[in-house]
Amino acid sequence: MITYPASTGRNFDEILRVIDSLQLTAKYSVATPVNWKDGDDVIIVPSLSDEAAKEKFPNGWRAPKPYLRITKQPNKTSTDTAAKSAT
């Protein structure tokens, strides 16, 4: 839950971004980095073993550090990305 003081304005886009991030984490075992937007790369949660990650992410990931595995957003296809780029 996000709690704002009554005197603070609400940013509806941020609320939607948080909901999208929570749904991705629950369904795909990924975390979203700061300033993440729908369609950006995501981080495979550290609690997921490499063996389990290979099953969940058959297209692989890049690992700039042993503990940091970055992959494409799992619920986006190449056609989704192309459509987003065209707009």
Secondary structure, 3 states (H helix, E strand, C coil): CCCCCCCCCCCHHHHHHHHHHHHHHHHHCEECCCCCCCCCCEEECCCCCHHHHHHHCCCCCEEEECCEEEECCCCCCHHHHHHHHHC
